[in-house]
Each structure stands twice: as structure tokens, then as C-alpha cells.
Amino acid sequence: VLDEFAGFSIISRLGEIVINFQFQYDGIWSFHNDCAKVRNDAGYGFIDWSGKEIIPCIIDFFSIENFCGGLAKFQYNENGAFGYVDKKLNTVIPPQFEAAGNYSEGLACVQRGGLYGFINTGGEEVIPLQYSFAGDFGSYEAGYAWVRKNGQKFFIDREGREYASFG
């Protein structure tokens, strides 16, 4: 919550101020996997529920997302490729994707060369980049992702097996 006189605060569900950052940050995002992205003049960082910076505000990427499966997708610059870093900001998967999703059920949907597929947390392509579009695993039903190929929409499981085409 932003109060123009007090800065950002974290409030409880009852509306009580839990932590008041008093203009320490220019932005605070939602908590995800027990941490929230924050920003100040130095860059992006992450805090835990107590307000402690678990990753200092030193990240100067164009964008970084929440951590899912221990990794966060990032871009160095606005038109750059996407890659993934760990919580120590080590590049685990170098920027190489035109688009990238967050990890869900151990896999992330990525796009390269206009085609979508899925990689594991080691960056290995486990479901080939062959789809004209793909959604995240579990976004519709646990264990499945919906994909589009040759004008047909259907579901795949984590091994890439195809199930039930739909409209």
C-alpha cells in the first residue's frame, strides 16, 4: 500500500500496518514464494515477510520476475532475450528466449524462433519447441498444459504426450 505521506507499507488482512518502509522503496510487488520484489534508486531486490532484504537492491536488469521453482526470469534490456537467475543472482539459464514463462510444475514455457516448448530448471529442452502457442503447466489442470499446433489446440502432459483436441 502506498501512502503519499508515509511511503510503502505492508498491511495485514485486517488492515493493520505490519511494516512501514517510509520511502525506502519506490515500488513493492506482491509476495510470491515467500518473497516480494522491491525497487529503489539502486535497482531491484527482494524482501521476505519480515521486510528484510534477502536480495539487496542491486539488480539493474530491465526486468526480473518473482522466483518460481527457485529461479526468476529476467531481461537485461527492453528488447533483449529472457533467461533465468537463482536467488544468488547467478545466471542459471543464459538469455536466449524471445518469451519465457515462470516455472510451474518444474517446467517453464519458452519461445525461440517463433515456436514454444518447455525447459526444466537446468535449461534442458524437455518438450521440443514445436508449438505455435503454449500455456503454463497447471494453469488449466494440474499436470497438463494446453498448446496449439497446426491450427489444433490440445493438452500435453509433462512428457509431451498429446490429449484431447478442443475448439
C-alpha positions in Angstrom: 0.0 0.0 0.0 1.3 3.5 -0.9 0.6 6.4 1.4 1.8 9.6 -0.1 2.9 10.8 3.4 4.3 7.6 4.8 5.6 5.6 1.7 5.0 1.9 1.1 3.8 -0.4 3.9 2.8 -4.0 4.2 -0.6 -4.4 5.8 -2.3 -7.4 7.3 -5.6 -8.8 6.1 -7.1 -6.8 8.9 -5.7 -3.6 7.6 -3.0 -3.2 10.2 0.4 -1.9 9.2 2.9 -4.7 9.6 5.9 -3.0 8.2 6.3 0.7 7.2 9.2 1.3 4.8 9.0 5.1 5.0 10.0 5.8 1.4 12.8 3.2 1.5 11.4 1.8 -1.8 9.9 3.3 -5.0 7.9 0.1 -5.5 6.9 -3.1 -3.8 5.3 -6.0 -5.7 3.1 -8.9 -4.4 4.6 -11.7 -2.3 5.2 -14.9 -4.2 7.1 -17.9 -2.8 7.7 -16.0 0.5 9.4 -13.0 -1.1 8.4 -9.8 -2.8 10.2 -7.8 -5.4 11.1 -4.2 -4.4 12.8 -1.3 -6.2 14.7 1.8 -5.1 17.2 4.1 -6.8 19.9 1.4 -6.8 17.8 -1.2 -8.6 15.5 -4.2 -7.9 15.8 -6.5 -4.9 13.7 -8.9 -2.9 12.4 -8.9 0.7 11.0 -11.6 3.0 7.8 -11.4 5.1 9.7 -9.6 7.9 10.8 -6.8 5.4 14.4 -8.0 5.4 16.2 -7.7 2.1 17.1 -11.3 1.1 18.5 -10.0 -2.2 19.8 -6.4 -1.9 18.5 -3.7 -4.3 21.4 -4.1 -6.7 19.7 -5.7 -9.7 19.9 -3.4 -12.6 18.2 -5.6 -15.2 15.4 -4.2 -17.3 13.0 -6.7 -15.7 13.1 -9.5 -13.2 10.1 -11.6 -12.1 9.2 -13.4 -9.0 11.0 -16.6 -8.1 9.2 -19.8 -9.1 10.9 -23.2 -8.7 14.0 -21.4 -7.3 14.5 -19.3 -10.5 13.4 -15.9 -11.7 13.1 -14.9 -15.4 14.9 -11.7 -16.4 15.8 -9.4 -19.3 19.0 -7.3 -19.4 17.3 -4.7 -21.6 13.9 -3.9 -23.0 14.3 -5.8 -26.3 16.6 -8.4 -25.0 16.2 -12.2 -24.7 14.9 -13.8 -21.5 17.0 -16.0 -19.2 16.8 -17.2 -15.6 18.8 -16.5 -12.4 18.8 -18.1 -9.0 18.4 -16.3 -5.6 22.1 -15.5 -5.6 21.7 -13.8 -8.9 23.8 -16.4 -10.7 22.7 -16.8 -14.3 21.5 -20.4 -14.5 20.0 -20.2 -18.0 21.5 -17.5 -20.2 19.2 -15.1 -22.0 18.2 -16.9 -25.2 14.4 -16.8 -25.4 12.1 -14.4 -27.2 9.5 -15.1 -24.5 9.6 -17.1 -21.3 7.1 -18.1 -18.5 7.6 -18.7 -14.9 8.3 -22.2 -13.7 5.2 -24.3 -13.0 5.3 -27.9 -12.0 9.1 -27.9 -12.7 8.8 -26.7 -16.3 8.8 -23.3 -17.9 7.2 -22.4 -21.3 9.7 -20.7 -23.6 9.7 -19.3 -27.1 12.6 -19.3 -29.6 12.4 -19.0 -33.4 8.7 -18.2 -33.0 7.9 -21.7 -31.5 7.1 -22.7 -28.0 8.2 -25.6 -25.9 9.2 -26.4 -22.3 12.5 -26.5 -20.4 13.4 -27.8 -17.0 15.2 -25.9 -14.3 18.6 -27.0 -15.8 17.6 -25.3 -19.0 17.3 -28.6 -20.9 14.5 -28.7 -23.6 12.3 -31.5 -22.3 9.3 -30.8 -24.6 10.5 -29.6 -28.0 9.9 -26.1 -29.3 7.2 -27.1 -31.9 4.1 -25.3 -30.9 2.6 -22.0 -32.3 1.5 -21.3 -28.7 1.6 -22.9 -25.3 0.2 -22.2 -21.8 1.9 -23.0 -18.5 1.5 -26.3 -16.8 -1.2 -26.4 -14.3 -2.9 -23.2 -15.5 -5.9 -25.1 -16.6 -5.5 -28.5 -14.9 -2.6 -29.9 -12.8 -0.2 -32.0 -14.8 -1.2 -30.6 -18.2 -0.5 -27.6 -20.4 -2.6 -26.5 -23.4 -0.8 -26.0 -26.7 -1.6 -25.1 -30.3 0.0 -26.8 -33.3 -1.1 -26.8 -37.0 -4.3 -24.9 -36.1 -5.3 -27.5 -33.4 -5.5 -26.9 -29.7 -4.9 -29.8 -27.3 -3.4 -30.7 -24.0 0.0 -32.2 -23.3 1.4 -33.9 -20.2 4.9 -33.4 -18.8 6.3 -36.0 -21.2 4.8 -34.2 -24.2 2.1 -36.8 -24.9 -1.0 -35.2 -26.6 -4.5 -35.4 -25.2 -8.0 -34.3 -26.5 -8.1 -31.7 -29.1 -10.6 -28.9 -28.3 -12.2 -26.0 -30.2 
